[in-house]
Amino acid sequence: MAALSSTSVTERRGIPAASFVEDVHTYLSQSGLDVNSALTFLQERLQQYKIVEMKLLAQQRDLQAKIPDIEKCLDIVATLQAKKGIGEALIANFEVSEGIYSQARIEDMDSVCLWLGANVMLEYSCEEANALLQKNLENAKASLEVLIADMQFLRDQVTITQVTIARVYNWDVHHRRLKQTTQKDS
């Protein structure tokens, strides 16, 4: 019986895969660790997984906030293009500063300005802005899918590590009880 089950995935985007321990005694002898060292190693690995999980959750929150913003920008560009086509002015409320709004009348515009980040704003034609926003939306959704898959992989590794910790601990308890029983019998 093998100590570790064979898994085809050794890591996913830098997250090391946990190995399920079939036979604790073989695992300990192959790794050259005693029970306490093995438990310490597994606990450290579990903490590393938890840190990575916190980082991935923060990235997921950022992406989930970014996607609606991009969709909102796409809607605005589409509205501007529709109004331009019929020659009708658009009345819009925009935020001047936090909580202070002003009203603007927008007529026949050929371009829009987009914030790119780091206090950088660029002017694009409506078609270019639409294409850029569509590409950004697709990239954000793809990144979110990869992130969700990474988080599922990470959750699996946490579960495997927790089960391994329990198996090593229970093996140690059982092993100690057997020693006590044999010592009492002698």
PyMOL CGO cylinders between C-alpha atoms (Angstrom):
from pymol import cmd
from pymol.cgo import CYLINDER

trace = [
    CYLINDER, 0.00, 0.00, 0.00, 1.47, 3.37, -0.99, 0.3, 1, 1, 1, 1, 1, 1,
    CYLINDER, 1.47, 3.37, -0.99, 1.83, 6.07, 1.64, 0.3, 1, 1, 1, 1, 1, 1,
    CYLINDER, 1.83, 6.07, 1.64, 0.66, 8.80, -0.68, 0.3, 1, 1, 1, 1, 1, 1,
    CYLINDER, 0.66, 8.80, -0.68, -1.97, 8.59, -3.32, 0.3, 1, 1, 1, 1, 1, 1,
    CYLINDER, -1.97, 8.59, -3.32, -0.73, 9.61, -6.72, 0.3, 1, 1, 1, 1, 1, 1,
    CYLINDER, -0.73, 9.61, -6.72, -2.08, 12.88, -8.03, 0.3, 1, 1, 1, 1, 1, 1,
    CYLINDER, -2.08, 12.88, -8.03, -1.41, 14.22, -11.48, 0.3, 1, 1, 1, 1, 1, 1,
    CYLINDER, -1.41, 14.22, -11.48, -1.50, 17.85, -10.32, 0.3, 1, 1, 1, 1, 1, 1,
    CYLINDER, -1.50, 17.85, -10.32, 1.52, 18.90, -8.28, 0.3, 1, 1, 1, 1, 1, 1,
    CYLINDER, 1.52, 18.90, -8.28, 0.60, 22.57, -8.19, 0.3, 1, 1, 1, 1, 1, 1,
    CYLINDER, 0.60, 22.57, -8.19, -1.73, 25.13, -9.70, 0.3, 1, 1, 1, 1, 1, 1,
    CYLINDER, -1.73, 25.13, -9.70, -0.41, 28.61, -10.40, 0.3, 1, 1, 1, 1, 1, 1,
    CYLINDER, -0.41, 28.61, -10.40, 2.15, 28.37, -7.60, 0.3, 1, 1, 1, 1, 1, 1,
    CYLINDER, 2.15, 28.37, -7.60, -0.15, 26.69, -5.07, 0.3, 1, 1, 1, 1, 1, 1,
    CYLINDER, -0.15, 26.69, -5.07, 1.46, 23.38, -4.09, 0.3, 1, 1, 1, 1, 1, 1,
    CYLINDER, 1.46, 23.38, -4.09, -0.80, 20.35, -4.13, 0.3, 1, 1, 1, 1, 1, 1,
    CYLINDER, -0.80, 20.35, -4.13, -1.33, 18.41, -0.93, 0.3, 1, 1, 1, 1, 1, 1,
    CYLINDER, -1.33, 18.41, -0.93, -0.91, 14.66, -1.03, 0.3, 1, 1, 1, 1, 1, 1,
    CYLINDER, -0.91, 14.66, -1.03, -3.46, 12.43, 0.62, 0.3, 1, 1, 1, 1, 1, 1,
    CYLINDER, -3.46, 12.43, 0.62, -1.80, 10.10, 3.12, 0.3, 1, 1, 1, 1, 1, 1,
    CYLINDER, -1.80, 10.10, 3.12, -3.02, 6.52, 2.77, 0.3, 1, 1, 1, 1, 1, 1,
    CYLINDER, -3.02, 6.52, 2.77, -0.68, 4.93, 5.31, 0.3, 1, 1, 1, 1, 1, 1,
    CYLINDER, -0.68, 4.93, 5.31, 0.64, 7.19, 8.07, 0.3, 1, 1, 1, 1, 1, 1,
    CYLINDER, 0.64, 7.19, 8.07, 3.45, 4.85, 9.18, 0.3, 1, 1, 1, 1, 1, 1,
    CYLINDER, 3.45, 4.85, 9.18, 4.85, 4.64, 5.63, 0.3, 1, 1, 1, 1, 1, 1,
    CYLINDER, 4.85, 4.64, 5.63, 4.41, 8.40, 5.19, 0.3, 1, 1, 1, 1, 1, 1,
    CYLINDER, 4.41, 8.40, 5.19, 6.38, 9.13, 8.36, 0.3, 1, 1, 1, 1, 1, 1,
    CYLINDER, 6.38, 9.13, 8.36, 9.17, 6.69, 7.51, 0.3, 1, 1, 1, 1, 1, 1,
    CYLINDER, 9.17, 6.69, 7.51, 9.46, 7.90, 3.88, 0.3, 1, 1, 1, 1, 1, 1,
    CYLINDER, 9.46, 7.90, 3.88, 9.49, 11.55, 4.89, 0.3, 1, 1, 1, 1, 1, 1,
    CYLINDER, 9.49, 11.55, 4.89, 11.93, 10.94, 7.74, 0.3, 1, 1, 1, 1, 1, 1,
    CYLINDER, 11.93, 10.94, 7.74, 9.74, 12.85, 10.18, 0.3, 1, 1, 1, 1, 1, 1,
    CYLINDER, 9.74, 12.85, 10.18, 8.46, 11.99, 13.62, 0.3, 1, 1, 1, 1, 1, 1,
    CYLINDER, 8.46, 11.99, 13.62, 4.80, 12.64, 14.44, 0.3, 1, 1, 1, 1, 1, 1,
    CYLINDER, 4.80, 12.64, 14.44, 5.38, 16.08, 15.98, 0.3, 1, 1, 1, 1, 1, 1,
    CYLINDER, 5.38, 16.08, 15.98, 7.53, 17.26, 13.07, 0.3, 1, 1, 1, 1, 1, 1,
    CYLINDER, 7.53, 17.26, 13.07, 4.99, 15.97, 10.56, 0.3, 1, 1, 1, 1, 1, 1,
    CYLINDER, 4.99, 15.97, 10.56, 2.14, 17.72, 12.38, 0.3, 1, 1, 1, 1, 1, 1,
    CYLINDER, 2.14, 17.72, 12.38, 4.17, 20.94, 12.55, 0.3, 1, 1, 1, 1, 1, 1,
    CYLINDER, 4.17, 20.94, 12.55, 4.93, 20.75, 8.83, 0.3, 1, 1, 1, 1, 1, 1,
    CYLINDER, 4.93, 20.75, 8.83, 1.28, 20.09, 7.98, 0.3, 1, 1, 1, 1, 1, 1,
    CYLINDER, 1.28, 20.09, 7.98, 0.07, 22.94, 10.22, 0.3, 1, 1, 1, 1, 1, 1,
    CYLINDER, 0.07, 22.94, 10.22, 2.54, 25.32, 8.55, 0.3, 1, 1, 1, 1, 1, 1,
    CYLINDER, 2.54, 25.32, 8.55, 1.33, 24.21, 5.13, 0.3, 1, 1, 1, 1, 1, 1,
    CYLINDER, 1.33, 24.21, 5.13, -2.27, 24.77, 6.25, 0.3, 1, 1, 1, 1, 1, 1,
    CYLINDER, -2.27, 24.77, 6.25, -1.40, 28.30, 7.39, 0.3, 1, 1, 1, 1, 1, 1,
    CYLINDER, -1.40, 28.30, 7.39, 0.26, 28.99, 4.01, 0.3, 1, 1, 1, 1, 1, 1,
    CYLINDER, 0.26, 28.99, 4.01, -2.93, 27.85, 2.29, 0.3, 1, 1, 1, 1, 1, 1,
    CYLINDER, -2.93, 27.85, 2.29, -4.97, 30.18, 4.50, 0.3, 1, 1, 1, 1, 1, 1,
    CYLINDER, -4.97, 30.18, 4.50, -2.75, 33.14, 3.58, 0.3, 1, 1, 1, 1, 1, 1,
    CYLINDER, -2.75, 33.14, 3.58, -3.07, 32.37, -0.12, 0.3, 1, 1, 1, 1, 1, 1,
    CYLINDER, -3.07, 32.37, -0.12, -6.84, 32.02, 0.34, 0.3, 1, 1, 1, 1, 1, 1,
    CYLINDER, -6.84, 32.02, 0.34, -7.04, 35.52, 1.86, 0.3, 1, 1, 1, 1, 1, 1,
    CYLINDER, -7.04, 35.52, 1.86, -5.11, 36.95, -1.10, 0.3, 1, 1, 1, 1, 1, 1,
    CYLINDER, -5.11, 36.95, -1.10, -7.33, 35.17, -3.61, 0.3, 1, 1, 1, 1, 1, 1,
    CYLINDER, -7.33, 35.17, -3.61, -10.47, 36.37, -1.83, 0.3, 1, 1, 1, 1, 1, 1,
    CYLINDER, -10.47, 36.37, -1.83, -9.20, 39.96, -2.01, 0.3, 1, 1, 1, 1, 1, 1,
    CYLINDER, -9.20, 39.96, -2.01, -8.52, 39.55, -5.74, 0.3, 1, 1, 1, 1, 1, 1,
    CYLINDER, -8.52, 39.55, -5.74, -11.99, 38.09, -6.22, 0.3, 1, 1, 1, 1, 1, 1,
    CYLINDER, -11.99, 38.09, -6.22, -13.61, 41.04, -4.41, 0.3, 1, 1, 1, 1, 1, 1,
    CYLINDER, -13.61, 41.04, -4.41, -11.65, 43.48, -6.60, 0.3, 1, 1, 1, 1, 1, 1,
    CYLINDER, -11.65, 43.48, -6.60, -12.69, 41.72, -9.80, 0.3, 1, 1, 1, 1, 1, 1,
    CYLINDER, -12.69, 41.72, -9.80, -16.31, 41.43, -8.70, 0.3, 1, 1, 1, 1, 1, 1,
    CYLINDER, -16.31, 41.43, -8.70, -16.34, 45.19, -8.08, 0.3, 1, 1, 1, 1, 1, 1,
    CYLINDER, -16.34, 45.19, -8.08, -14.56, 45.95, -11.36, 0.3, 1, 1, 1, 1, 1, 1,
    CYLINDER, -14.56, 45.95, -11.36, -16.92, 43.99, -13.65, 0.3, 1, 1, 1, 1, 1, 1,
    CYLINDER, -16.92, 43.99, -13.65, -20.07, 46.03, -12.89, 0.3, 1, 1, 1, 1, 1, 1,
    CYLINDER, -20.07, 46.03, -12.89, -18.08, 49.26, -13.36, 0.3, 1, 1, 1, 1, 1, 1,
    CYLINDER, -18.08, 49.26, -13.36, -16.93, 48.15, -16.81, 0.3, 1, 1, 1, 1, 1, 1,
    CYLINDER, -16.93, 48.15, -16.81, -20.47, 47.08, -17.72, 0.3, 1, 1, 1, 1, 1, 1,
    CYLINDER, -20.47, 47.08, -17.72, -21.76, 50.49, -16.58, 0.3, 1, 1, 1, 1, 1, 1,
    CYLINDER, -21.76, 50.49, -16.58, -19.16, 52.24, -18.76, 0.3, 1, 1, 1, 1, 1, 1,
    CYLINDER, -19.16, 52.24, -18.76, -20.19, 50.08, -21.72, 0.3, 1, 1, 1, 1, 1, 1,
    CYLINDER, -20.19, 50.08, -21.72, -23.84, 51.07, -21.18, 0.3, 1, 1, 1, 1, 1, 1,
    CYLINDER, -23.84, 51.07, -21.18, -22.90, 54.74, -21.08, 0.3, 1, 1, 1, 1, 1, 1,
    CYLINDER, -22.90, 54.74, -21.08, -20.86, 54.53, -24.29, 0.3, 1, 1, 1, 1, 1, 1,
    CYLINDER, -20.86, 54.53, -24.29, -23.74, 52.67, -25.98, 0.3, 1, 1, 1, 1, 1, 1,
    CYLINDER, -23.74, 52.67, -25.98, -26.19, 55.36, -24.82, 0.3, 1, 1, 1, 1, 1, 1,
    CYLINDER, -26.19, 55.36, -24.82, -23.92, 58.10, -26.13, 0.3, 1, 1, 1, 1, 1, 1,
    CYLINDER, -23.92, 58.10, -26.13, -23.60, 56.36, -29.49, 0.3, 1, 1, 1, 1, 1, 1,
    CYLINDER, -23.60, 56.36, -29.49, -27.38, 55.90, -29.73, 0.3, 1, 1, 1, 1, 1, 1,
    CYLINDER, -27.38, 55.90, -29.73, -28.05, 59.56, -28.94, 0.3, 1, 1, 1, 1, 1, 1,
    CYLINDER, -28.05, 59.56, -28.94, -25.42, 60.67, -31.46, 0.3, 1, 1, 1, 1, 1, 1,
    CYLINDER, -25.42, 60.67, -31.46, -27.11, 58.68, -34.21, 0.3, 1, 1, 1, 1, 1, 1,
    CYLINDER, -27.11, 58.68, -34.21, -30.41, 60.51, -33.81, 0.3, 1, 1, 1, 1, 1, 1,
    CYLINDER, -30.41, 60.51, -33.81, -28.92, 63.94, -33.12, 0.3, 1, 1, 1, 1, 1, 1,
    CYLINDER, -28.92, 63.94, -33.12, -30.57, 64.22, -29.70, 0.3, 1, 1, 1, 1, 1, 1,
    CYLINDER, -30.57, 64.22, -29.70, -28.74, 65.79, -26.74, 0.3, 1, 1, 1, 1, 1, 1,
    CYLINDER, -28.74, 65.79, -26.74, -28.20, 63.76, -23.59, 0.3, 1, 1, 1, 1, 1, 1,
    CYLINDER, -28.20, 63.76, -23.59, -28.83, 65.29, -20.17, 0.3, 1, 1, 1, 1, 1, 1,
    CYLINDER, -28.83, 65.29, -20.17, -26.58, 63.64, -17.60, 0.3, 1, 1, 1, 1, 1, 1,
    CYLINDER, -26.58, 63.64, -17.60, -25.87, 64.07, -13.91, 0.3, 1, 1, 1, 1, 1, 1,
    CYLINDER, -25.87, 64.07, -13.91, -22.23, 63.58, -13.00, 0.3, 1, 1, 1, 1, 1, 1,
    CYLINDER, -22.23, 63.58, -13.00, -20.34, 63.68, -9.74, 0.3, 1, 1, 1, 1, 1, 1,
    CYLINDER, -20.34, 63.68, -9.74, -18.12, 66.73, -9.35, 0.3, 1, 1, 1, 1, 1, 1,
    CYLINDER, -18.12, 66.73, -9.35, -16.79, 65.62, -5.99, 0.3, 1, 1, 1, 1, 1, 1,
    CYLINDER, -16.79, 65.62, -5.99, -18.01, 63.28, -3.30, 0.3, 1, 1, 1, 1, 1, 1,
    CYLINDER, -18.01, 63.28, -3.30, -21.73, 63.84, -2.90, 0.3, 1, 1, 1, 1, 1, 1,
    CYLINDER, -21.73, 63.84, -2.90, -21.82, 66.90, -5.18, 0.3, 1, 1, 1, 1, 1, 1,
    CYLINDER, -21.82, 66.90, -5.18, -23.45, 66.46, -8.58, 0.3, 1, 1, 1, 1, 1, 1,
    CYLINDER, -23.45, 66.46, -8.58, -23.91, 68.70, -11.57, 0.3, 1, 1, 1, 1, 1, 1,
    CYLINDER, -23.91, 68.70, -11.57, -26.03, 68.43, -14.67, 0.3, 1, 1, 1, 1, 1, 1,
    CYLINDER, -26.03, 68.43, -14.67, -24.54, 68.48, -18.17, 0.3, 1, 1, 1, 1, 1, 1,
    CYLINDER, -24.54, 68.48, -18.17, -26.00, 68.63, -21.66, 0.3, 1, 1, 1, 1, 1, 1,
    CYLINDER, -26.00, 68.63, -21.66, -24.00, 66.42, -24.02, 0.3, 1, 1, 1, 1, 1, 1,
    CYLINDER, -24.00, 66.42, -24.02, -24.46, 66.97, -27.74, 0.3, 1, 1, 1, 1, 1, 1,
    CYLINDER, -24.46, 66.97, -27.74, -22.84, 65.22, -30.71, 0.3, 1, 1, 1, 1, 1, 1,
    CYLINDER, -22.84, 65.22, -30.71, -19.72, 63.87, -29.16, 0.3, 1, 1, 1, 1, 1, 1,
    CYLINDER, -19.72, 63.87, -29.16, -17.21, 61.94, -31.19, 0.3, 1, 1, 1, 1, 1, 1,
    CYLINDER, -17.21, 61.94, -31.19, -15.09, 60.74, -28.31, 0.3, 1, 1, 1, 1, 1, 1,
    CYLINDER, -15.09, 60.74, -28.31, -15.14, 59.80, -24.64, 0.3, 1, 1, 1, 1, 1, 1,
    CYLINDER, -15.14, 59.80, -24.64, -12.50, 59.93, -21.93, 0.3, 1, 1, 1, 1, 1, 1,
    CYLINDER, -12.50, 59.93, -21.93, -11.76, 56.82, -19.90, 0.3, 1, 1, 1, 1, 1, 1,
    CYLINDER, -11.76, 56.82, -19.90, -9.85, 56.54, -16.64, 0.3, 1, 1, 1, 1, 1, 1,
    CYLINDER, -9.85, 56.54, -16.64, -7.15, 53.93, -17.15, 0.3, 1, 1, 1, 1, 1, 1,
    CYLINDER, -7.15, 53.93, -17.15, -5.87, 54.01, -13.58, 0.3, 1, 1, 1, 1, 1, 1,
    CYLINDER, -5.87, 54.01, -13.58, -3.00, 55.71, -11.75, 0.3, 1, 1, 1, 1, 1, 1,
    CYLINDER, -3.00, 55.71, -11.75, -4.67, 59.09, -12.42, 0.3, 1, 1, 1, 1, 1, 1,
    CYLINDER, -4.67, 59.09, -12.42, -4.40, 58.58, -16.18, 0.3, 1, 1, 1, 1, 1, 1,
    CYLINDER, -4.40, 58.58, -16.18, -7.27, 59.49, -18.46, 0.3, 1, 1, 1, 1, 1, 1,
    CYLINDER, -7.27, 59.49, -18.46, -7.23, 59.04, -22.24, 0.3, 1, 1, 1, 1, 1, 1,
    CYLINDER, -7.23, 59.04, -22.24, -9.61, 60.16, -24.94, 0.3, 1, 1, 1, 1, 1, 1,
    CYLINDER, -9.61, 60.16, -24.94, -10.98, 57.50, -27.28, 0.3, 1, 1, 1, 1, 1, 1,
    CYLINDER, -10.98, 57.50, -27.28, -13.47, 57.51, -30.10, 0.3, 1, 1, 1, 1, 1, 1,
    CYLINDER, -13.47, 57.51, -30.10, -16.73, 55.88, -29.03, 0.3, 1, 1, 1, 1, 1, 1,
    CYLINDER, -16.73, 55.88, -29.03, -15.94, 52.82, -31.15, 0.3, 1, 1, 1, 1, 1, 1,
    CYLINDER, -15.94, 52.82, -31.15, -12.43, 52.49, -29.69, 0.3, 1, 1, 1, 1, 1, 1,
    CYLINDER, -12.43, 52.49, -29.69, -13.76, 52.95, -26.16, 0.3, 1, 1, 1, 1, 1, 1,
    CYLINDER, -13.76, 52.95, -26.16, -16.41, 50.31, -26.76, 0.3, 1, 1, 1, 1, 1, 1,
    CYLINDER, -16.41, 50.31, -26.76, -13.81, 47.85, -28.11, 0.3, 1, 1, 1, 1, 1, 1,
    CYLINDER, -13.81, 47.85, -28.11, -11.43, 48.55, -25.19, 0.3, 1, 1, 1, 1, 1, 1,
    CYLINDER, -11.43, 48.55, -25.19, -14.17, 48.17, -22.60, 0.3, 1, 1, 1, 1, 1, 1,
    CYLINDER, -14.17, 48.17, -22.60, -15.41, 44.94, -24.20, 0.3, 1, 1, 1, 1, 1, 1,
    CYLINDER, -15.41, 44.94, -24.20, -11.87, 43.55, -24.12, 0.3, 1, 1, 1, 1, 1, 1,
    CYLINDER, -11.87, 43.55, -24.12, -11.43, 44.63, -20.48, 0.3, 1, 1, 1, 1, 1, 1,
    CYLINDER, -11.43, 44.63, -20.48, -14.75, 43.02, -19.56, 0.3, 1, 1, 1, 1, 1, 1,
    CYLINDER, -14.75, 43.02, -19.56, -13.81, 39.74, -21.25, 0.3, 1, 1, 1, 1, 1, 1,
    CYLINDER, -13.81, 39.74, -21.25, -10.40, 39.76, -19.52, 0.3, 1, 1, 1, 1, 1, 1,
    CYLINDER, -10.40, 39.76, -19.52, -11.95, 40.50, -16.12, 0.3, 1, 1, 1, 1, 1, 1,
    CYLINDER, -11.95, 40.50, -16.12, -14.52, 37.71, -16.51, 0.3, 1, 1, 1, 1, 1, 1,
    CYLINDER, -14.52, 37.71, -16.51, -11.83, 35.26, -17.65, 0.3, 1, 1, 1, 1, 1, 1,
    CYLINDER, -11.83, 35.26, -17.65, -9.62, 36.25, -14.72, 0.3, 1, 1, 1, 1, 1, 1,
    CYLINDER, -9.62, 36.25, -14.72, -12.54, 35.74, -12.35, 0.3, 1, 1, 1, 1, 1, 1,
    CYLINDER, -12.54, 35.74, -12.35, -13.15, 32.23, -13.74, 0.3, 1, 1, 1, 1, 1, 1,
    CYLINDER, -13.15, 32.23, -13.74, -9.47, 31.32, -13.28, 0.3, 1, 1, 1, 1, 1, 1,
    CYLINDER, -9.47, 31.32, -13.28, -9.54, 32.78, -9.79, 0.3, 1, 1, 1, 1, 1, 1,
    CYLINDER, -9.54, 32.78, -9.79, -12.62, 30.77, -8.85, 0.3, 1, 1, 1, 1, 1, 1,
    CYLINDER, -12.62, 30.77, -8.85, -10.93, 27.59, -10.15, 0.3, 1, 1, 1, 1, 1, 1,
    CYLINDER, -10.93, 27.59, -10.15, -7.80, 28.47, -8.12, 0.3, 1, 1, 1, 1, 1, 1,
    CYLINDER, -7.80, 28.47, -8.12, -9.92, 28.93, -5.02, 0.3, 1, 1, 1, 1, 1, 1,
    CYLINDER, -9.92, 28.93, -5.02, -11.62, 25.56, -5.54, 0.3, 1, 1, 1, 1, 1, 1,
    CYLINDER, -11.62, 25.56, -5.54, -8.22, 23.91, -5.96, 0.3, 1, 1, 1, 1, 1, 1,
    CYLINDER, -8.22, 23.91, -5.96, -7.03, 25.66, -2.80, 0.3, 1, 1, 1, 1, 1, 1,
    CYLINDER, -7.03, 25.66, -2.80, -10.10, 24.54, -0.84, 0.3, 1, 1, 1, 1, 1, 1,
    CYLINDER, -10.10, 24.54, -0.84, -9.41, 20.96, -1.92, 0.3, 1, 1, 1, 1, 1, 1,
    CYLINDER, -9.41, 20.96, -1.92, -5.81, 21.27, -0.72, 0.3, 1, 1, 1, 1, 1, 1,
    CYLINDER, -5.81, 21.27, -0.72, -6.97, 22.68, 2.64, 0.3, 1, 1, 1, 1, 1, 1,
    CYLINDER, -6.97, 22.68, 2.64, -9.38, 19.78, 3.06, 0.3, 1, 1, 1, 1, 1, 1,
    CYLINDER, -9.38, 19.78, 3.06, -6.74, 17.20, 2.14, 0.3, 1, 1, 1, 1, 1, 1,
    CYLINDER, -6.74, 17.20, 2.14, -4.26, 18.79, 4.56, 0.3, 1, 1, 1, 1, 1, 1,
    CYLINDER, -4.26, 18.79, 4.56, -6.82, 18.88, 7.38, 0.3, 1, 1, 1, 1, 1, 1,
    CYLINDER, -6.82, 18.88, 7.38, -7.68, 15.23, 6.80, 0.3, 1, 1, 1, 1, 1, 1,
    CYLINDER, -7.68, 15.23, 6.80, -3.98, 14.34, 6.77, 0.3, 1, 1, 1, 1, 1, 1,
    CYLINDER, -3.98, 14.34, 6.77, -3.44, 16.20, 10.05, 0.3, 1, 1, 1, 1, 1, 1,
    CYLINDER, -3.44, 16.20, 10.05, -6.32, 14.28, 11.60, 0.3, 1, 1, 1, 1, 1, 1,
    CYLINDER, -6.32, 14.28, 11.60, -5.03, 10.95, 10.25, 0.3, 1, 1, 1, 1, 1, 1,
    CYLINDER, -5.03, 10.95, 10.25, -1.49, 11.55, 11.59, 0.3, 1, 1, 1, 1, 1, 1,
    CYLINDER, -1.49, 11.55, 11.59, -2.83, 12.69, 14.97, 0.3, 1, 1, 1, 1, 1, 1,
    CYLINDER, -2.83, 12.69, 14.97, -5.22, 9.74, 15.26, 0.3, 1, 1, 1, 1, 1, 1,
    CYLINDER, -5.22, 9.74, 15.26, -2.49, 7.31, 14.19, 0.3, 1, 1, 1, 1, 1, 1,
    CYLINDER, -2.49, 7.31, 14.19, -0.24, 8.74, 16.91, 0.3, 1, 1, 1, 1, 1, 1,
    CYLINDER, -0.24, 8.74, 16.91, -2.97, 8.40, 19.57, 0.3, 1, 1, 1, 1, 1, 1,
    CYLINDER, -2.97, 8.40, 19.57, -3.67, 4.82, 18.50, 0.3, 1, 1, 1, 1, 1, 1,
    CYLINDER, -3.67, 4.82, 18.50, 0.05, 4.00, 18.39, 0.3, 1, 1, 1, 1, 1, 1,
    CYLINDER, 0.05, 4.00, 18.39, 0.56, 5.39, 21.92, 0.3, 1, 1, 1, 1, 1, 1,
    CYLINDER, 0.56, 5.39, 21.92, -2.40, 3.43, 23.28, 0.3, 1, 1, 1, 1, 1, 1,
    CYLINDER, -2.40, 3.43, 23.28, -0.99, 0.23, 21.80, 0.3, 1, 1, 1, 1, 1, 1,
    CYLINDER, -0.99, 0.23, 21.80, 2.35, 0.94, 23.49, 0.3, 1, 1, 1, 1, 1, 1,
    CYLINDER, 2.35, 0.94, 23.49, 0.63, 1.57, 26.84, 0.3, 1, 1, 1, 1, 1, 1,
    CYLINDER, 0.63, 1.57, 26.84, -1.40, -1.63, 26.50, 0.3, 1, 1, 1, 1, 1, 1,
    CYLINDER, -1.40, -1.63, 26.50, 1.67, -3.74, 25.69, 0.3, 1, 1, 1, 1, 1, 1,
    CYLINDER, 1.67, -3.74, 25.69, 3.62, -2.15, 28.58, 0.3, 1, 1, 1, 1, 1, 1,
    CYLINDER, 3.62, -2.15, 28.58, 0.80, -2.94, 31.05, 0.3, 1, 1, 1, 1, 1, 1,
    CYLINDER, 0.80, -2.94, 31.05, 0.61, -6.52, 29.81, 0.3, 1, 1, 1, 1, 1, 1,
    CYLINDER, 0.61, -6.52, 29.81, 4.34, -7.08, 30.26, 0.3, 1, 1, 1, 1, 1, 1,
]
cmd.load_cgo(trace, "trace")
